C-alpha cells in the first residue's frame, strides 16, 4: 500500500468544508499529470490491400489547466495481431503541437483481427503498459460488425479495507456516499480529491458505521475525471474511486451540407460550426473522413476522440461511453455507476509513483538496432560505432552508439522522414580518430521501438455480405483490392543502349552502366558552379523548374517524358493547398538525387560545389531510374559522384549501405475530379473511403468549411469529424448524405 505524507496535504491543500471554503494557496502542482493519445482512422475496418489513413492527437492533462498539446515530438505507432501480439508494422509519427499524420498500406497483411497501438514517451514513463488501442478488422469483401466482450460492466460495489465510496446525483447535486463497515476500526480519515495531479479537495472526516453522505460542488472541478481517495492517520490510502464531472460541458459540433441528396461525382460543400457550452465559437483542428455506410460498419458504441480523451485513456480498457457522453438524461449518473468498480491510471495511488516533472523525450525518435561481425555473430559489447545517415529529405546525420549485450545498440534523438541510407564503421581509436573498414549491410539491422502487446476486449465479426453489397459492387471491390492478380506476363527481351559520354574517359561502377547520360567534370574548369548551374542545358530533354541559385528551395528537375505527369500532380497539389491540407513538400516529385549512390535531399545537392564533383550520371528513363532508385525513381534520377579528396578516405559501395525507417512520411489522399457517373465497371471508383483530410480547422468564431468530390457509388455516405479545440476540448460529429443517380 502506497505511503503518502498526511501533513503535506494538510499544509498545502485548501479546506473545502461542507458549507464554506477557506482560501489558501495550492501546493505547487506537477507540470504534467497525465498524457492522452487518440488515433482517428478513416474507418474501423478494411479490405485486403487497403490503406489505413491516420490522424494522431497527443494531449497532456496539465495540473489546474486541463488538456494542452503534448510537448512530445514523437508518437510510436504499431499494428499488431490481436491474438498473438505479433507486430506487422511499426513506425514513429512526427508530432507538431500535439498532432501528426500517417498512413499504413496493408499490402500483404492477411485477413484477421488487429489492434492499432500508439504510445508517447510520457505514457511509457507513466506505465509501460499504458497504450492507446484501436481495434482494426481486415477482411475479404463484405460488411463487418463490432462485437464487444460479454463481460458485464455492472458489478456490486466492493469494500476496500472495510470502506467503499459511492456516488449519487440528485437534482444536479453531486454526493459522495462513504460506507464504513464494522471491519474498519478507524473512524477518522482524510478525503482527498485530485484532478490532473492537482489537489482540488480536502476534508477531514469522522465516519460513523454505515452510510455517510457528503455534498460536492462540481464548480470546484474541471470538466472530466477526478480521483477521490481516503487516507488514514498513518498516511496510507485505504479506498479510492474516480468520479466524472460535467458531461454537459462537451462542445457541440454542427455539420451541414449545401444539399442532402447528391449525384455520383458531384461536389459536396460542407460547413462546420463548433460552439462551447455557453454558445461561443471555438477554434479547433479537425480530421475528416467520408465513408460508404454500406461497405463500412460504424457502430454507435465505437470509441471516438470524446470518449477516449474524457474517460477511456485513464481507465485502460474499452467501455461503451459514446451515447452517455452526448447529452442523454441521467448520463452523469450512468457513467459514474460504470466507474464505481474502476481505478483510473491517474488515481492517487498511481500518481504518487510518479516524479514531480516528466522528462520529455528529445527532439527526435529512438531507433534500436543490432550489429553483427562478418561471421554473423553478435558484435562484442563495448564496441563503439559511428553512423552516417543520408535521409531522403534533409541533410546527412552523424550519430554514434556503444554496442551492448547481444550486439544491440540504440540511437536517440534521430530526426528524419521516410527511409535513410546508413553507412557504419567501428571506432578503433577514439582519441586518434582511427576507424575500421566500413561494415557491410548484412551486419546491421534496425527496428523501431516495440510497444506492449494488445489487451483490447473488443473484436470484429463478419456479417452476411449479400445484405449490403450487390454483385457489381462486390466485383468492383475485389478488382480494386486484387490488382496484383491482373498482371499479364509478357515475353521479355533485352535492349542494350550505350550511354552518352561527354569529356574525358570515365571510371565505371555498377550504377554507371544504367546511366543514359554521363557528364565527366574536368577538374578546375567549373569551380564557381553549383550542380544545378552545371547540368542546365547539358542534358537533352531535361527541364529545370525553379531558381538554380536558391539553396533553401532548390529547383525541381524533370525530363521530357515525365513532365506531363507534373502538370496533373500540381493541379491536385493546388487543390490540397487551397483547402488547407498542410504540407505537401516535393509533391511534384521530379527526378530524385543520389550522392555516390545514396538517396539525398535536393537541398544538400544545391550546396555541393563542382570542385567536389567528379562525374554526374543521369537516368532519364524508367528502367534506368528504377534500377538505381527503386519506385522513387519513376520520374528520373541523377547520381553525383564525388571526388575523393583524401586518398586514404574510406570508400563504400552499395553492399555497405543499410536502410533505416524514420518518421512516417505522410502523403495526401488521392483527389477525385467532378463530372459524370462512370458506368464502365473497369473504370469506376467505388472505394469505401471517399475522402480523407487531416488538416482542417475552424476559426475563432467556430466556423470552418471544406469540399470534396464523390466517387461513383450510389449509397448513403457518412461524414465523420473528429478534433480538438485550441482550449483542449475533444469534438466529434457524424453527418449523413444520400447519393443516387
Secondary structure, DSSP 4 states (H G I P E B T S, - for coil): --B--HHHHHHHS-EE-SS-EE--PPPPPPS--EEEEEEEES-SEEETT-EEEEEEEEEEEETTTEEEE---SEEEEEEEETTT--EEEEEEEE-BTTEEEEEEE-TTPPSEEEEEEEEEHHHHHH-TT--EEEEEEEESSS-EEEE-----S--PPPPBTTEEEEEEEETTEEEEEEEE-TT----EEEEEEEETTEEEEEEEEEPPSEEEEEEE-GGGS-SEEEEEEEE-TTSBEEEEEEEEE-GGGSPEEEEEES-SEE-TT-EEEEEEEEE-TTS-B--EEEEEEEEETTT----TT---HHHIIIIIHHH-S----TTTTSS-TTHHHHHHHHHTT---TTSHHHHTTS-SS-----SSEEEEEEEB-TTSPBPPTT-EEEEEEEESSS--EEEEEE--GGGEEEEEEE--BSEEEEEEEEEEETTTTEEEEEPPGGGEEEEEPP-PPP----EEEE--GGGT--HHHHHHHHHHH-GGGGPPP--------PPEEESS-----TTGGG-SEEEEPPTTTSTT-BHHHHHTTTSTTEEEES-TT-STTPPEEEETTTHHHHHHHHHHHHHHHHTT----TT-S---EEEETTEEE-HHHHHT-BGGGEEEEEEE-SHHHHHHHHGGGGTT-EEEEEEP-SSTTS----GGG-EEEE-B----PPPP----SPP--TTT----SEEEEEEEEEE-TTSEEEEEEE--S--SEEEEEEEEEETTS-EEEEEEEEEE--
